[in-house]
């Protein structure tokens, strides 16, 4: 029986154990020094008005606030706190509630410790046009002075929008965002908003195999114009787009999100030079191609987390990106039936993990997968800076023109913030500086707005005096982001980057500046969600890279600033964790298929057949040639033949080279690790129909498992589920790497695929409790009409 709930940590599979140890060291090494201390350096009184950054965190971070939190979206509010939004679910079962909270909201000061902060709608105030539908997959953005909360209405097959001046509401219903029909041949859910550098807003949405994108109108309330399909695959959904350097990255999830211990969800990514695609994975496969895709960002790694997926992204104060997603705990994968027993849902709490950008591609923890034990926490306290939420300007000092012009004010979005009223000469610059000094290599940021024509609001850093400082300006008179560097009283040049024509000057916008070495990069966003409307990079003179004060700057009329501060810039992880290749070949557990005898047809053969020999199997050209059967190996329908031989003792990798060009849905062939008809792991080249695809089919690397469902009592109900691996080809190499977790008596199997036998696409890990021994085998079944040619089966010892 599946183990019961426990607090002891599971051991990682062998492939990941060394990787995890290395990642732990890299994580601690890469965190800024103050980010790994329980008490960060605190500047002068009044400028550090948030709790100290925790040294570590442990997933799930939503523990203690809610029981489950699917499809999480996160934003840093203009009040300096973080907010997360989740799919409608029974989040308070442990407190005795039977019903659901409708788009629940969490709040945190540090991204680690969360509290419940309400729900977007209640049963009493939800809009009538929902027709009682459950609401899924919230997406949150800040633009035009409002929080925009997009959400899925599956019962109406559309996307809705609610807006508020506050991250916790009250929310104003804006109705449906999509027309009917939407123009996308898919389920109209799992939306994500993105704004390009030219100010054009887009909405991505889709599910049930296709993701689409269209422009939004300027008020961000309706899609308009052409709809473009950008990705498709089995249950491709949960899109989320960011821009980094010269690429747009489309994160998405595939396979099954919500089937308890049989959820094959994982996050993948493609990138493009345009927000409307084409997007390709890290092997060059177009996300619209009719095959499975590579580019795994995070998948199950064999620890307690199953089906990690449906992500958003968040950036800490040091500039480190974090993937925000849900995962399913192996020890308690299902919630109790809710709503009078009518709802039977999978438990999906919120996880966060460090997102590394390596060779231009994002991957969680350098490829080690979801974290289970303590890991270095996000940096959420500044070395210098503050949020003004405590009221007044204690701990801040004013310099430059009209120093008496600084004061504080409050609004529903930002709470406390600083404003500047100019003196007699509006052309002069005024500075408001936090106590203490920020390091030379830093990320600094501020929320700024310019309410007066011709004015400018800025973020200053490396400040010694007005003649020795850097300022990143939102300059309304020039309609631009302007960086100005001064050293020794002399300007080292301004650099000007135009802002979009519709830029909202008199609402909050975030300006961030990162200095790494002598390179300065400045960005302007609405909400820190990696969709900048302006990006500027420049080299600095060596004398400008130094410790100094951080603060706000103002020139002209109507400038305001909030959430002003700086932290030591994160140190990136630049190498993926190594995956050990197979060890020595074990000739006694493989076959080159270089004889004329069909395996398992003569006495003494190491091979045995289940329901065989299969009709039509021959030896041809040094390969085992096996026509696909009209037969199943699925739940209670076990009619397919299986060719088996013993596996070695201990851990091993089994590999085959397969030539297979199926032409119809349901044809499949490949490797199997088999205990019996109801307990196995299988990696095959398979053909599956595309939902809403007008008859189109997908060639996929399908990594499935079948076994008992652990939440039945006793655990005897048979379940079956796939993950999807890398792209397919007519000739493929398939590998399954086996590890026996003796501490928890589990089989752990990781899949990988290749199209050339050299470069491998790593996949996820399935587990099953150990009951009997697994045998190595081959299958070719489900639908007749294709032929699988197996060139060899080779088994290797673990390295």
C-alpha positions in Angstrom: 0.0 0.0 0.0 1.2 3.5 -0.7 2.9 5.0 2.3 0.8 7.1 4.6 1.3 10.8 5.3 4.7 11.4 7.0 7.1 14.1 7.6 10.3 12.3 6.8 11.8 13.2 3.4 11.9 10.8 0.5 15.3 9.9 -1.0 15.8 11.1 -4.5 16.4 8.6 -7.3 20.0 8.0 -8.0 20.1 10.1 -11.1 18.9 13.1 -9.1 20.6 12.5 -5.7 24.0 13.8 -6.8 22.3 16.5 -8.8 20.3 17.7 -5.8 23.3 17.8 -3.6 25.1 19.9 -6.2 22.1 22.2 -6.7 21.9 22.7 -2.9 25.5 23.9 -2.9 24.9 26.0 -6.0 21.8 27.5 -4.5 23.5 28.6 -1.4 26.5 29.8 -3.3 24.5 31.7 -5.8 22.3 33.6 -3.3 23.4 37.1 -2.3 25.1 37.0 1.1 22.2 38.9 2.8 19.7 36.5 1.2 21.1 33.5 3.1 21.1 35.2 6.5 18.2 35.1 8.9 18.7 38.8 9.5 19.7 40.9 6.5 21.8 44.1 6.9 19.4 46.8 8.0 19.9 50.5 7.0 18.9 53.5 9.0 15.7 53.4 11.0 12.6 53.6 9.0 13.8 52.4 5.7 13.4 48.6 6.3 9.7 48.1 7.0 9.4 44.4 6.2 10.4 41.2 8.0 13.8 39.8 7.4 14.2 37.4 4.5 14.0 33.8 5.7 17.2 31.8 5.2 15.3 28.8 3.7 11.9 27.6 2.7 10.3 24.2 2.2 7.6 23.3 -0.4 4.7 23.6 -0.4 4.7 27.3 0.5 0.9 27.4 0.8 1.0 25.0 3.8 -0.7 26.6 6.8 -2.8 29.0 4.8 -4.8 26.6 2.6 -5.1 22.9 1.9 -4.7 23.2 -1.9 -4.0 26.0 -4.3 -4.1 24.9 -8.0 -2.9 26.9 -11.0 -1.2 29.7 -8.9 -0.6 33.2 -10.3 1.6 35.6 -8.2 2.2 39.3 -8.3 4.0 41.8 -6.1 1.5 44.4 -5.1 2.1 48.1 -5.1 1.9 47.9 -1.3 5.2 45.9 -1.4 3.6 42.6 -0.5 3.2 39.5 -2.7 -0.3 38.1 -3.6 -1.2 34.8 -5.1 -4.4 33.7 -6.7 -5.7 30.1 -7.2 -8.4 28.1 -8.9 -11.7 27.7 -7.2 -11.3 24.7 -4.8 -12.2 23.5 -1.3 -9.2 25.1 0.2 -10.4 25.0 3.9 -11.2 21.3 4.3 -8.9 21.0 7.3 -10.9 23.7 9.0 -14.1 21.8 8.5 -15.4 23.5 5.3 -17.2 21.4 2.7 -17.6 24.1 0.1 -15.2 26.0 -2.1 -13.6 29.4 -2.1 -14.1 31.2 -5.5 -10.6 32.2 -6.8 -8.9 32.3 -3.3 -6.3 34.9 -2.6 -3.1 34.6 -0.4 -0.8 37.3 0.8 2.9 37.2 1.9 5.7 39.5 2.9 8.4 37.1 1.8 6.9 34.7 -0.8 7.4 31.9 1.7 4.9 32.4 4.6 1.4 33.0 3.3 -1.9 34.0 4.9 -5.4 33.7 3.5 -6.6 37.1 2.2 -10.1 36.5 0.8 -11.6 35.4 -2.5 -12.4 37.2 -5.7 -16.1 36.4 -5.7 -18.4 34.9 -3.1 -21.6 32.9 -3.8 -23.5 36.1 -3.0 -21.8 38.5 -5.4 -20.6 36.3 -8.3 -21.8 37.6 -11.7 -24.9 35.9 -13.0 -23.4 35.4 -16.5 -21.1 32.7 -15.0 -24.3 30.5 -14.9 -22.9 28.8 -11.8 -19.7 27.6 -13.5 -16.7 26.9 -11.3 -13.8 29.4 -12.0 -10.3 28.3 -12.9 -6.8 29.4 -13.5 -6.6 33.1 -12.5 -4.0 35.4 -14.2 -3.2 38.7 -12.6 -1.6 41.9 -14.0 -1.3 45.5 -13.0 -1.9 48.0 -15.7 -3.7 51.4 -16.2 -3.8 51.8 -12.4 -5.8 48.6 -11.9 -5.2 45.0 -11.0 -6.6 42.9 -13.9 -7.7 39.4 -12.8 -8.4 37.2 -15.8 -10.0 33.8 -15.1 -11.5 30.8 -16.9 -15.2 30.1 -17.0 -15.3 26.5 -18.2 -19.1 26.2 -18.0 -19.4 29.0 -20.5 -16.2 28.1 -22.4 -14.8 31.6 -22.1 -12.5 33.9 -20.1 -13.7 36.5 -17.7 -12.1 39.7 -16.3 -12.4 41.5 -13.0 -10.6 44.7 -12.0 -9.8 46.4 -8.7 -7.6 49.2 -7.4 -6.5 46.8 -4.6 -5.0 43.3 -4.9 -7.7 41.9 -2.6 -10.6 43.7 -4.1 -13.5 44.6 -4.1 -13.5 43.4 -7.7 -15.6 44.9 -10.6 -16.9 42.4 -13.2 -15.9 43.3 -16.7 -17.6 40.4 -18.4 -16.2 38.0 -21.0 -13.0 38.8 -22.7 -13.4 36.4 -25.7 -16.0 36.6 -28.4 -18.1 33.5 -29.2 -16.7 31.7 -31.0 -13.3 32.7 -29.9 -11.4 31.8 -33.0 -9.4 29.1 -31.3 -10.2 25.4 -31.8 -9.8 24.5 -28.2 -11.1 24.8 -24.7 -11.2 28.6 -23.9 -9.4 28.5 -20.6 -5.9 29.0 -19.0 -5.4 32.5 -20.2 -2.3 34.7 -19.8 -1.8 38.3 -20.5 1.4 39.8 -22.0 2.4 43.3 -23.1 5.1 43.7 -25.8 7.8 46.4 -25.9 5.7 48.4 -28.3 2.9 48.5 -25.8 0.7 46.0 -27.7 -1.2 43.8 -25.2 -1.9 40.1 -26.0 -4.0 37.4 -24.5 -2.9 33.7 -24.7 -5.4 31.0 -24.0 -6.5 27.5 -24.9 -6.5 23.9 -23.7 -7.5 20.5 -24.9 -4.5 20.5 -27.2 -4.2 24.0 -28.7 -2.9 27.3 -27.4 -3.8 30.5 -29.2 -3.0 34.2 -29.0 -4.8 37.4 -30.1 -4.4 41.1 -29.4 -6.3 42.8 -26.6 -8.0 46.2 -27.1 -6.3 49.2 -25.4 -8.5 48.9 -22.3 -7.4 45.2 -21.9 -11.0 44.0 -21.8 -11.6 42.2 -25.1 -9.6 40.3 -27.7 -9.6 41.7 -31.2 -8.2 40.9 -34.6 -6.5 37.8 -35.9 -6.3 34.7 -33.7 -3.0 32.7 -34.1 -2.4 29.2 -33.0 1.1 28.9 -31.3 1.2 25.5 -29.7 -0.5 22.1 -29.8 0.0 18.8 -28.1 -1.9 16.4 -25.9 -3.5 18.7 -23.3 -1.2 21.6 -24.1 -2.5 24.3 -21.8 -1.5 26.8 -19.0 0.4 29.2 -21.3 2.5 31.9 -19.7 4.7 34.3 -21.7 7.8 36.3 -20.7 10.4 38.3 -22.7 14.1 37.8 -22.0 16.9 39.3 -24.0 15.7 39.0 -27.7 13.3 36.1 -27.2 9.7 35.5 -26.1 9.3 32.4 -24.0 6.0 30.5 -24.0 5.8 28.2 -20.9 3.0 25.6 -21.0 2.0 22.3 -19.4 1.0 19.1 -21.1 -0.5 15.6 -20.2 -2.9 15.3 -17.3 -3.1 18.0 -14.6 -5.5 16.5 -12.1 -5.5 12.7 -11.7 -4.0 12.3 -8.3 -1.0 10.0 -8.3 -1.5 9.4 -12.0 -1.0 13.0 -13.1 1.6 13.3 -15.8 1.7 17.1 -15.9 5.0 18.9 -16.5 6.0 22.4 -17.6 7.7 22.8 -21.0 8.8 25.9 -22.9 9.4 27.2 -26.4 10.8 30.5 -27.6 10.3 32.8 -30.5 11.5 36.2 -31.8 7.8 37.3 -32.0 5.0 37.2 -29.4 2.9 35.4 -32.0 5.4 32.7 -32.8 6.5 30.5 -34.3 7.8 29.1 -31.0 10.3 26.2 -31.0 11.6 24.0 -28.2 15.3 23.5 -27.3 15.7 20.9 -30.0 14.3 23.2 -32.7 10.8 21.6 -32.9 8.0 24.0 -33.7 5.4 23.9 -30.9 2.8 23.6 -33.6 4.4 20.4 -35.0 2.3 17.2 -34.8 4.7 15.6 -32.3 5.5 15.7 -28.6 8.0 18.4 -27.5 11.2 18.7 -25.6 12.1 21.8 -23.5 11.1 20.4 -20.1 11.3 23.2 -17.4 10.1 21.0 -14.5 8.8 17.5 -14.3 8.4 14.8 -11.6 11.8 13.7 -10.4 10.8 10.8 -8.2 10.5 12.6 -4.9 7.1 13.4 -3.3 6.0 15.8 -6.0 3.8 14.4 -8.8 2.5 16.3 -11.8 4.2 19.7 -11.3 2.6 22.2 -13.6 0.5 25.2 -14.5 3.1 27.9 -13.8 3.5 31.6 -13.4 6.7 33.4 -12.7 7.9 35.8 -10.0 11.2 37.8 -9.5 12.7 38.4 -6.1 14.4 41.6 -5.0 17.8 40.3 -6.0 16.6 39.7 -9.6 16.4 35.9 -9.3 13.4 34.4 -11.1 11.2 31.8 -9.4 8.8 29.4 -11.0 5.4 29.4 -9.2 3.4 26.2 -9.9 1.5 23.5 -8.2 2.4 19.9 -7.4 0.7 16.9 -6.0 2.0 15.3 -2.8 2.5 11.6 -3.2 1.5 10.8 0.4 -1.9 12.6 0.0 -2.7 13.1 -3.6 -6.5 13.6 -3.3 -8.8 15.8 -1.3 -11.7 14.4 0.5 -15.0 14.6 -1.5 -16.4 18.1 -1.1 -19.7 19.9 -1.8 -21.8 17.1 -0.3 -19.6 14.5 -2.0 -20.1 15.8 -5.5 -16.6 17.1 -6.0 -13.6 14.7 -6.0 -10.5 16.7 -6.6 -6.8 16.3 -6.6 -4.7 18.1 -4.0 -2.5 20.7 -5.6 -0.7 23.0 -3.2 1.5 25.9 -4.4 5.2 25.4 -4.9 8.0 27.8 -5.8 11.5 26.9 -7.0 14.5 28.8 -8.4 14.3 29.2 -12.2 17.7 29.2 -13.8 18.4 30.5 -17.3 21.1 28.3 -18.8 22.3 28.7 -22.4 19.2 30.7 -23.2 16.7 28.2 -21.7 14.8 28.2 -18.4 14.9 25.2 -16.1 14.0 24.7 -12.5 17.0 24.2 -10.1 19.4 23.6 -13.0 17.4 20.5 -14.0 17.1 18.9 -10.6 13.3 19.3 -10.5 10.9 20.2 -7.7 12.5 20.8 -4.3 11.4 18.8 -1.3 13.7 19.7 1.5 14.9 23.1 2.7 16.2 25.4 -0.1 17.6 28.9 -0.1 14.7 31.3 0.1 13.9 34.2 -2.3 15.5 37.5 -1.4 12.6 39.7 -0.2 14.4 42.3 2.0 16.5 45.1 0.7 20.0 46.1 1.7 18.7 49.6 1.6 15.2 50.9 0.8 11.6 50.8 2.0 7.9 50.9 1.2 6.8 54.1 3.0 3.9 52.0 4.5 4.8 53.0 8.1 4.1 56.7 7.3 6.4 59.6 7.2 9.9 59.9 5.9 11.8 58.8 9.0 15.1 57.3 7.9 15.1 59.0 4.5 17.1 62.1 3.6 16.3 64.7 1.0 19.0 66.4 -1.2 19.2 68.5 -4.3 16.5 71.0 -5.3 13.5 71.7 -3.0 14.4 69.1 -0.4 11.3 70.3 1.6 9.1 69.3 -1.3 9.1 65.6 -0.3 6.1 64.2 1.7 4.1 61.1 1.9 0.6 60.2 0.8 -1.6 57.1 0.6 -3.8 55.4 -2.0 -5.7 52.1 -2.1 -3.1 50.4 -4.3 0.2 51.5 -2.9 -0.8 52.4 0.7 2.0 54.8 1.8 4.2 56.4 -0.9 6.4 59.4 -1.4 5.4 62.5 -3.5 7.4 65.5 -4.5 6.2 69.1 -5.0 8.7 71.2 -6.9 10.3 74.4 -5.7 10.7 77.6 -7.7 12.9 76.0 -10.3 11.1 72.9 -11.6 14.1 72.0 -13.8 16.3 71.1 -10.8 16.5 67.6 -9.5 15.4 66.5 -6.1 16.5 63.3 -4.4 15.0 61.2 -1.6 17.6 58.7 -0.3 17.3 55.7 1.9 19.7 55.3 4.8 22.7 53.0 4.4 24.5 51.9 1.2 23.6 49.4 -1.5 26.3 47.2 -3.0 27.9 48.0 -6.3 26.5 44.9 -8.0 22.8 45.2 -7.4 19.3 45.2 -8.5 17.5 48.4 -7.6 13.9 49.1 -8.3 11.1 51.6 -7.7 7.4 52.1 -8.5 7.1 55.5 -10.1 4.5 57.7 -11.7 4.6 61.2 -13.3 1.3 63.1 -13.0 2.4 66.5 -14.3 3.1 67.3 -17.9 6.8 67.7 -18.6 7.8 66.1 -15.3 10.0 63.1 -14.6 10.3 60.5 -11.8 13.5 58.5 -11.4 15.3 55.7 -9.5 18.7 56.7 -8.4 21.5 54.4 -7.4 25.3 54.5 -6.7 24.5 57.9 -5.2 27.3 59.8 -3.4 26.1 63.3 -4.3 24.3 65.0 -7.2 27.5 64.9 -9.3 28.1 61.3 -8.6 25.1 59.1 -9.2 23.1 57.1 -11.7 19.4 57.9 -12.4 16.9 55.9 -14.5 14.2 58.4 -15.4 10.6 58.0 -16.6 10.8 61.3 -18.5 7.4 62.4 -19.7 8.6 65.4 -21.7 10.7 63.0 -23.9 8.3 60.1 -23.7 11.1 57.9 -22.8 13.1 55.8 -20.3 16.3 57.9 -19.9 19.4 56.8 -18.0 21.9 59.5 -16.9 25.3 58.6 -15.4 27.3 61.3 -13.6 30.8 60.9 -12.2 33.0 63.7 -10.8 30.3 66.2 -11.5 30.4 65.4 -15.2 27.7 63.6 -17.3 28.9 60.4 -18.9 26.1 60.6 -21.3 22.3 60.0 -21.4 20.8 57.1 -23.1 17.2 57.4 -24.3 14.7 54.5 -25.0 11.3 55.5 -26.3 8.2 54.3 -24.3 5.0 53.2 -26.1 2.7 56.0 -27.3 0.0 54.9 -25.0 2.2 54.7 -21.9 0.2 55.4 -18.7 2.4 58.0 -17.0 0.1 58.9 -14.1 -0.3 55.4 -12.8 2.3 53.2 -11.1 5.0 51.6 -13.3 8.0 49.7 -12.1 11.5 50.7 -13.1 14.3 48.2 -12.3 18.1 48.6 -12.8 20.6 45.7 -12.6 24.3 46.3 -12.5 26.5 43.3 -13.2 30.1 44.1 -13.7 30.1 47.2 -15.7 26.9 46.4 -17.6 23.7 48.3 -16.6 20.3 47.0 -17.7 17.1 49.0 -17.0 13.6 47.8 -17.6 10.1 49.4 -17.3 7.1 47.1 -16.6 3.7 47.5 -15.1 4.1 44.7 -12.6 7.5 43.1 -12.6 6.2 40.1 -14.6 8.9 40.0 -17.2 6.9 41.8 -20.0 8.9 45.1 -20.2 7.7 47.9 -22.4 11.2 49.3 -22.5 14.6 47.7 -22.0 17.9 49.5 -22.1 21.5 48.3 -21.6 24.7 50.3 -21.5 28.3 50.0 -20.3 29.3 52.0 -17.3 32.6 53.7 -16.6 34.5 51.7 -13.9 34.3 54.7 -11.6 30.5 54.6 -11.7 30.3 51.1 -10.4 30.4 51.5 -6.6 28.5 51.3 -3.4 26.2 54.2 -2.8 22.7 55.3 -1.7 19.6 54.3 -3.4 16.5 56.4 -3.7 14.0 58.3 -5.7 14.5 61.4 -7.9 12.1 64.0 -9.2 12.1 66.8 -11.7 9.3 69.1 -12.7 5.7 68.7 -11.5 3.9 65.6 -10.2 6.3 62.9 -9.3 5.7 60.0 -6.9 7.7 57.0 -5.8 7.1 53.8 -3.8 8.8 50.5 -3.0 12.3 52.0 -3.5 15.2 49.8 -2.7 18.2 47.7 -3.7 19.6 44.3 -3.0 22.8 42.5 -4.0 22.3 41.1 -7.5 21.8 37.4 -7.6 24.6 35.2 -9.0 23.2 33.0 -11.8 23.6 29.2 -12.1 25.1 28.6 -15.5 25.4 24.8 -15.8 22.8 22.1 -15.7 23.2 19.4 -13.2 24.9 16.4 -14.9 22.8 13.3 -15.6 25.0 10.3 -15.3 25.1 8.3 -18.6 24.6 4.5 -18.5 27.3 2.4 -17.0 28.9 -0.8 -18.3 27.0 -2.9 -20.8 25.4 -6.1 -19.3 25.4 -8.5 -22.3 23.4 -11.1 -20.4 20.4 -8.8 -20.2 20.1 -7.7 -23.8 19.8 -8.9 -27.4 21.3 -7.6 -30.7 18.6 -9.5 -32.7 21.3 -10.8 -35.1 20.0 -14.4 -35.4 17.1 -15.8 -37.5 15.2 -17.2 -34.5 12.3 -15.2 -33.1 13.0 -14.7 -29.4 11.0 -16.8 -27.0 10.2 -19.5 -29.5 12.9 -22.1 -28.5 13.6 -23.9 -25.3 16.2 -22.1 -23.2 15.6 -18.7 -24.7 16.0 -15.9 -22.1 12.9 -14.3 -23.7 9.3 -15.4 -22.8 6.0 -14.3 -24.3 2.9 -13.2 -22.6 0.0 -14.1 -25.0 2.5 -15.0 -27.8 4.3 -15.4 -29.9 2.6 -12.5 -31.6 1.4 -13.1 -35.1 3.7 -11.9 -37.8 6.9 -11.4 -35.8 10.0 -12.1 -37.8 13.8 -11.6 -37.7 14.8 -9.3 -40.7 18.0 -7.4 -41.4 19.4 -7.8 -37.9 16.2 -6.5 -36.3 13.1 -7.9 -34.6 10.2 -7.0 -36.9 6.8 -6.9 -35.1 3.6 -5.8 -36.7 1.3 -3.8 -34.4 -1.6 -5.8 -33.0 -5.3 -4.9 -32.6 -4.9 -5.5 -28.9 -4.7 -3.6 -25.6 -2.7 -3.5 -22.4 -4.9 -1.0 -20.7 -6.8 -1.4 -17.4 -9.1 -4.4 -17.7 -8.5 -5.0 -21.4 -5.3 -7.0 -21.4 -5.1 -8.8 -24.8 -1.8 -7.6 -26.2 1.3 -9.7 -26.5 4.4 -8.8 -24.4 7.9 -10.1 -25.0 9.9 -10.3 -21.8 13.2 -11.2 -20.2 14.6 -10.9 -16.7 16.1 -7.6 -15.5 19.4 -7.5 -13.6 19.6 -7.0 -9.9 20.0 -3.4 -8.7 19.7 -0.2 -10.7 20.0 -0.3 -14.5 19.2 1.5 -17.8 17.5 -0.3 -20.7 17.6 1.0 -24.2 16.3 0.1 -27.6 16.7 1.5 -31.1 13.3 1.5 -32.8 12.3 2.1 -36.4 8.6 2.9 -36.5 6.5 5.0 -38.8 2.9 4.7 -37.7 0.2 6.2 -39.7 -3.0 5.9 -37.7 -4.2 6.8 -34.2 -3.5 4.3 -31.4 -0.6 2.5 -33.0 2.3 2.2 -30.6 5.6 0.3 -30.0 8.4 0.5 -27.6 9.9 -0.6 -24.2 8.2 -1.9 -21.1 9.2 -2.7 -17.5 6.5 -5.3 -16.6 5.4 -6.9 -13.4 2.0 -8.0 -14.6 -0.8 -6.8 -16.8 -1.9 -4.2 -14.2 1.6 -3.1 -13.0 4.1 -1.7 -15.5 6.0 1.2 -16.9 6.0 1.7 -20.7 7.9 4.1 -23.0 6.6 4.0 -26.6 6.4 5.9 -29.9 2.6 6.3 -30.0 0.0 8.0 -32.2 -2.8 9.9 -30.5 -5.7 12.0 -31.9 -5.5 15.8 -31.4 -8.6 17.0 -29.5 -10.5 19.5 -31.7 -7.9 18.9 -34.4 -10.2 18.0 -37.3 -8.8 14.5 -37.4 -5.2 15.5 -37.0 -3.0 13.0 -35.0 0.1 13.5 -33.0 3.2 11.3 -32.9 4.3 11.3 -29.3 6.9 9.8 -27.0 4.5 8.4 -24.4 5.8 7.4 -21.0 3.0 5.7 -19.1 2.5 3.7 -16.0 -0.3 1.4 -14.8 -0.9 0.3 -11.3 -3.2 0.5 -8.3 -4.6 3.9 -7.3 -3.2 4.5 -3.8 -6.3 6.3 -2.4 -8.6 3.4 -2.8 -9.0 1.2 0.3 -7.5 -1.3 -0.2 -5.4 0.2 -3.1 -6.6 -2.1 -5.8 -8.4 0.1 -8.4 -6.3 0.1 -11.5 -5.3 3.4 -13.1 -3.3 4.4 -16.1 -1.7 7.7 -17.2 1.0 9.1 -19.5 3.7 11.8 -19.5 5.0 13.0 -22.8 8.7 13.1 -23.7 10.7 14.6 -26.5 10.0 14.8 -30.3 9.5 11.6 -32.3 11.2 10.4 -35.5 10.8 7.3 -37.7 14.0 6.1 -36.0 14.2 6.7 -32.3 16.2 5.6 -29.3 14.2 4.9 -26.1 15.7 4.6 -22.6 14.2 3.8 -19.2 16.4 4.2 -16.1 15.4 2.1 -13.1 16.2 2.8 -9.5 14.8 0.9 -6.5 14.2 3.2 -3.6 14.8 0.8 -0.8 14.0 3.2 2.0 10.4 3.7 0.7 10.1 0.4 -1.2 9.4 2.1 -4.6 10.2 1.4 -8.2 11.4 4.7 -9.7 11.7 4.9 -13.5 12.9 7.9 -15.6 12.4 8.1 -19.3 14.5 9.7 -22.0 14.4 9.7 -25.8 16.7 10.6 -28.7 16.4 11.0 -32.4 20.1 10.3 -33.1 21.3 8.1 -30.3 23.6 10.8 -29.1 21.6 13.8 -27.9 18.9 12.8 -25.3 15.7 14.6 -24.2 15.3 13.9 -20.5 11.8 13.1 -19.3 10.0 12.7 -16.0 10.0 10.0 -13.4 7.1 7.6 -12.5 7.0 5.6 -9.3 5.1 2.5 -8.0 5.3 0.7 -4.7 7.5 -2.4 -4.9 5.5 -5.6 -4.9 7.2 -7.9 -7.3 10.1 -7.9 -9.7 10.0 -6.0 -13.0 11.1 -7.6 -16.3 12.4 -5.9 -19.4 10.2 -6.2 -22.4 8.9 -4.9 -25.8 5.4 -4.2 -27.0 3.8 -3.4 -30.4 0.1 -3.0 -30.2 -3.2 -1.1 -29.9 -4.0 -0.9 -33.6 -2.8 -2.9 -36.6 -1.3 -1.6 -39.7 2.2 -0.5 -38.7 5.4 -2.4 -38.1 8.0 -1.9 -35.4 11.6 -2.9 -36.1 13.7 -3.2 -32.9 17.4 -3.1 -33.7 18.5 -4.2 -30.3 17.7 -4.2 -26.6 20.7 -3.2 -24.4 20.9 -3.1 -20.7 23.5 -1.2 -18.7 24.5 -1.1 -15.1 24.0 2.1 -13.1 27.0 4.3 -13.1 
